[in-house]
Amino acid sequence: MADASTEAFGRLMVELRPRLHRYCARMVGSAFDGEDVVQEALAKAAEAFAGAGTIERPESWLFRIAHNTALDALRRRRRQAVVQSDADLDGLQDDASAADARVAAAASLSTFMHLPPTQRSAVVLVDVLGHSLAETADILGVTVAAAKAALHRARARLRELAADAAPPRLASAERDLLRLYADRFNARDFDALRALLAEDVRLDLVNRRRIDGRKNVGVYFTRYAERSDWRVWPGIAEGRPAILVSNRAHDPDTIDYVVLLDWADGKIAAIRDFFYAPYVRESLEVRRL
């Protein structure tokens, strides 16, 4: 794919999107913010592709764009990037093990934020996504020795941080609003849910489209009204109040995706529905209330 066509490159972006999300979510410490970063990165890639000439390694090229976009997002948050010099560790032994990979794969997104960006990138690319050290060095623009050193330090730090944090808690008002929404939804009372919409409500069907205004967003519930196999629960996703959605026909104990709700004066001001971005669920920590 050294001289990929626009159509082939578009297919590659779709194919890589879940993997790009796994990387970006861990870089910015949030599955939700990670999706924003992926959208921004793919938009940059699509814009740059026409003038990029021959792309020898298109997957690495996309990951490099995602990496830089994630760093930009962190800077926008005013997080100070910590840059460590790893060049003097050329002779460090590579102690890769299945145990290290399991620690990285199981770590919460917030845990990765305790690592400096280069270490975070290295451990996610190698232990979570399965890239080689050479591929990781290419994506990060560093030497293989530097990538190896960053990986070693990240693994050591993740082992120190492996203990789980205390579960997040929600205020009673947030719980009540979530339960209200879930009760109306499960009762199939979608007119009541439409009545809860603010006039200027915003709907984001992530990875599909965005809709504004109460009249337009009200149609959103029609899709759910036409089916009886969806059930929702109030819950917490990544420490945020969320609606957890399950397709009961598949498995009532499995959460398929989540919906985020923003409220203002008892009305729904924004809905962010991840039905069309199922890969986000893989990186999410969720808990039913």
C-alpha positions as CSV (number, residue, x, y, z in Angstrom):
1,M,0.0,0.0,0.0
2,A,3.0,2.3,-0.6
3,D,1.0,4.2,-3.3
4,A,-2.5,3.8,-1.8
5,S,-5.5,5.2,-3.6
6,T,-7.9,7.5,-1.8
7,E,-10.5,4.7,-1.6
8,A,-8.0,2.2,-0.1
9,F,-6.8,4.8,2.4
10,G,-10.4,5.5,3.4
11,R,-10.9,1.8,4.1
12,L,-7.7,1.7,6.1
13,M,-8.9,4.6,8.3
14,V,-12.2,2.7,9.0
15,E,-10.3,-0.5,9.7
16,L,-7.8,1.1,12.1
17,R,-10.3,3.3,13.9
18,P,-10.8,0.9,16.9
19,R,-7.0,0.5,17.3
20,L,-6.4,4.2,17.0
21,H,-9.1,4.7,19.7
22,R,-7.4,2.2,22.1
23,Y,-4.2,4.2,21.7
24,C,-5.7,7.7,22.0
25,A,-7.9,6.8,24.9
26,R,-4.9,5.7,26.9
27,M,-2.9,8.7,25.8
28,V,-5.5,11.2,27.1
29,G,-6.9,9.1,29.9
30,S,-10.4,9.0,28.7
31,A,-12.4,6.8,26.3
32,F,-14.7,9.7,25.5
33,D,-11.9,12.2,25.0
34,G,-10.0,9.6,23.0
35,E,-12.8,9.4,20.5
36,D,-12.6,13.2,20.0
37,V,-8.9,12.9,19.4
38,V,-9.4,10.1,16.9
39,Q,-12.0,12.2,15.0
40,E,-9.6,15.1,14.9
41,A,-6.6,12.9,13.8
42,L,-8.6,11.2,11.0
43,A,-9.7,14.6,9.8
44,K,-6.1,15.8,9.7
45,A,-5.1,12.6,7.9
46,A,-7.8,12.9,5.3
47,E,-6.8,16.5,4.6
48,A,-3.1,15.7,4.4
49,F,-3.4,12.6,2.3
50,A,-3.7,14.2,-1.1
51,G,-0.5,16.1,-0.7
52,A,1.5,13.5,1.2
53,G,3.0,11.8,-1.8
54,T,4.0,8.1,-1.4
55,I,3.3,6.9,2.1
56,E,5.6,3.9,2.7
57,R,3.9,2.8,5.9
58,P,0.4,4.2,6.0
59,E,-0.5,2.5,9.3
60,S,2.5,4.0,11.1
61,W,1.7,7.3,9.4
62,L,-1.8,7.3,10.8
63,F,-0.6,6.4,14.3
64,R,2.0,9.2,14.1
65,I,-0.8,11.7,13.3
66,A,-2.9,10.2,16.1
67,H,0.0,10.4,18.5
68,N,0.7,14.1,17.7
69,T,-3.0,14.9,17.9
70,A,-3.2,13.3,21.4
71,L,-0.2,15.4,22.5
72,D,-1.9,18.5,21.2
73,A,-5.0,17.6,23.2
74,L,-2.9,17.2,26.3
75,R,-1.4,20.6,25.8
76,R,-4.8,22.1,25.4
77,R,-5.6,20.7,28.8
78,R,-2.5,22.5,30.0
79,R,-0.9,19.3,31.1
80,Q,2.8,19.6,31.3
81,A,4.5,17.1,29.0
82,V,7.4,15.3,30.8
83,V,10.2,14.5,28.4
84,Q,12.9,12.2,29.7
85,S,16.2,11.5,28.1
86,D,16.4,7.8,27.3
87,A,19.4,7.9,24.8
88,D,21.9,6.7,27.4
89,L,20.1,3.4,28.0
90,D,21.1,1.6,24.7
91,G,22.2,-1.5,26.6
92,L,19.0,-2.0,28.7
93,Q,17.8,-5.6,28.7
94,D,14.5,-6.2,27.1
95,D,12.5,-7.9,29.8
96,A,9.2,-8.2,27.9
97,S,6.8,-10.7,29.4
98,A,3.2,-11.8,29.2
99,A,2.7,-10.5,32.8
100,D,3.8,-7.0,31.8
101,A,1.4,-7.0,28.8
102,R,-1.5,-8.1,31.1
103,V,-0.8,-5.3,33.5
104,A,-0.9,-2.8,30.7
105,A,-4.0,-4.2,29.1
106,A,-5.9,-4.2,32.4
107,A,-4.8,-0.8,33.6
108,S,-7.5,1.8,33.9
109,L,-7.3,4.8,31.5
110,S,-6.6,7.2,34.4
111,T,-3.7,5.0,35.4
112,F,-1.9,5.7,32.2
113,M,-2.0,9.5,33.0
114,H,0.6,8.8,35.7
115,L,3.2,8.1,33.0
116,P,5.1,10.7,30.9
117,P,3.8,10.8,27.3
118,T,6.7,8.9,25.8
119,Q,6.5,6.1,28.3
120,R,2.7,6.1,27.9
121,S,3.0,5.8,24.1
122,A,5.5,3.1,24.2
123,V,3.7,0.8,26.6
124,V,0.3,1.2,24.8
125,L,1.8,0.6,21.4
126,V,3.8,-2.5,22.5
127,D,1.8,-4.1,25.3
128,V,-1.8,-3.0,24.4
129,L,-1.7,-2.9,20.6
130,G,1.1,-5.3,19.8
131,H,3.5,-3.2,17.8
132,S,7.2,-4.1,17.7
133,L,9.8,-1.9,19.2
134,A,10.9,-0.9,15.7
135,E,7.4,0.1,14.7
136,T,7.0,2.0,18.0
137,A,10.2,3.9,17.5
138,D,9.0,4.8,13.9
139,I,5.7,6.1,15.2
140,L,7.2,8.1,18.0
141,G,10.1,9.4,16.0
142,V,12.7,8.1,18.4
143,T,15.5,5.5,18.4
144,V,14.8,1.8,19.2
145,A,16.9,2.2,22.3
146,A,14.8,5.1,23.5
147,A,11.6,3.2,22.8
148,K,13.0,0.2,24.7
149,A,13.9,2.4,27.7
150,A,10.5,4.2,27.8
151,L,8.8,0.8,27.7
152,H,10.9,-0.5,30.5
153,R,10.2,2.5,32.8
154,A,6.5,2.4,31.9
155,R,6.1,-1.2,32.8
156,A,7.8,-0.7,36.1
157,R,5.6,2.3,36.9
158,L,2.4,0.4,35.9
159,R,3.2,-2.4,38.2
160,E,3.5,0.1,41.1
161,L,0.1,1.6,40.1
162,A,-1.7,-1.7,39.7
163,A,-3.9,-1.4,42.8
164,D,-7.4,-0.3,41.9
165,A,-8.6,3.2,42.9
166,A,-11.8,3.7,45.1
167,P,-14.9,3.5,42.9
168,P,-16.4,6.9,41.9
169,R,-19.6,8.2,43.5
170,L,-22.4,10.4,42.1
171,A,-24.4,13.1,43.7
172,S,-28.0,12.1,44.6
173,A,-29.4,14.7,42.1
174,E,-27.4,13.1,39.2
175,R,-28.6,9.6,40.3
176,D,-32.2,10.8,40.3
177,L,-32.0,12.2,36.8
178,L,-30.4,9.0,35.4
179,R,-33.0,6.9,37.1
180,L,-35.8,9.1,35.7
181,Y,-34.4,8.6,32.2
182,A,-33.9,4.9,32.6
183,D,-37.3,4.3,34.0
184,R,-39.0,6.2,31.2
185,F,-36.9,4.4,28.6
186,N,-37.6,0.9,29.9
187,A,-41.3,1.7,30.2
188,R,-41.1,2.6,26.4
189,D,-42.5,6.1,27.4
190,F,-40.6,8.0,24.7
191,D,-43.1,10.8,24.7
192,A,-42.1,11.5,28.3
193,L,-38.4,11.5,27.2
194,R,-39.1,13.9,24.4
195,A,-40.8,16.2,26.9
196,L,-37.5,16.2,28.9
197,L,-35.6,17.7,25.9
198,A,-34.5,21.3,26.1
199,E,-35.4,23.5,23.2
200,D,-31.7,23.8,22.1
201,V,-30.8,20.2,22.9
202,R,-27.8,18.8,21.0
203,L,-27.5,15.1,19.8
204,D,-24.2,13.6,18.9
205,L,-24.5,10.1,17.3
206,V,-20.8,9.5,17.7
207,N,-19.1,8.4,14.4
208,R,-22.3,9.1,12.5
209,R,-23.8,12.6,12.7
210,R,-24.9,15.5,14.9
211,I,-28.4,17.0,15.2
212,D,-29.6,20.2,17.0
213,G,-32.9,21.3,18.3
214,R,-35.8,19.7,20.2
215,K,-37.9,19.0,17.1
216,N,-35.1,17.3,15.2
217,V,-33.6,15.4,18.2
218,G,-37.1,14.1,19.2
219,V,-36.9,11.8,16.2
220,Y,-33.9,10.1,17.9
221,F,-36.2,8.1,20.1
222,T,-38.2,6.7,17.2
223,R,-35.4,4.2,16.5
224,Y,-35.7,2.9,20.0
225,A,-39.5,2.9,20.0
226,E,-39.5,0.6,17.0
227,R,-37.6,-2.1,18.9
228,S,-38.3,-3.8,22.2
229,D,-34.9,-5.6,22.8
230,W,-33.0,-2.7,24.3
231,R,-32.8,-2.1,28.0
232,V,-30.9,0.6,29.9
233,W,-29.6,1.2,33.4
234,P,-28.3,4.2,35.2
235,G,-24.6,3.9,35.8
236,I,-21.1,5.4,35.9
237,A,-18.8,5.3,32.9
238,E,-15.3,6.6,33.5
239,G,-16.5,8.3,36.6
240,R,-19.2,10.2,34.8
241,P,-23.0,9.7,35.0
242,A,-24.1,7.6,32.1
243,I,-26.9,5.5,30.7
244,L,-25.7,1.9,30.1
245,V,-27.4,0.2,27.2
246,S,-27.8,-3.6,26.6
247,N,-29.4,-5.6,23.8
248,R,-31.4,-8.1,25.9
249,A,-31.6,-10.4,22.9
250,H,-27.9,-10.9,23.0
251,D,-27.0,-10.9,26.7
252,P,-28.9,-8.9,29.4
253,D,-25.7,-8.9,31.6
254,T,-23.6,-7.3,28.8
255,I,-23.3,-3.5,28.4
256,D,-23.2,-2.9,24.6
257,Y,-22.6,0.8,24.7
258,V,-23.3,4.0,26.7
259,V,-25.1,7.2,26.3
260,L,-24.0,10.4,28.1
261,L,-26.5,13.0,29.1
262,D,-26.0,16.6,30.0
263,W,-28.8,18.3,32.0
264,A,-29.7,22.0,32.5
265,D,-32.6,23.0,34.8
266,G,-34.0,19.5,34.8
267,K,-34.0,19.3,31.0
268,I,-31.8,17.2,28.7
269,A,-29.3,19.7,27.1
270,A,-27.1,17.2,25.3
271,I,-27.1,13.5,24.3
272,R,-23.9,11.7,23.3
273,D,-24.8,8.3,22.0
274,F,-22.0,5.8,21.3
275,F,-24.1,3.2,19.4
276,Y,-22.1,3.8,16.2
277,A,-18.8,3.7,18.0
278,P,-18.9,0.3,19.8
279,Y,-15.1,0.2,20.0
280,V,-15.3,2.9,22.7
281,R,-16.9,0.3,25.1
282,E,-13.7,-1.7,25.1
283,S,-11.8,1.0,26.9
284,L,-14.5,2.1,29.2
285,E,-14.8,1.3,32.9
286,V,-18.6,1.1,33.7
287,R,-20.6,0.3,36.7
288,R,-24.3,0.0,37.2
289,L,-25.9,2.0,40.0
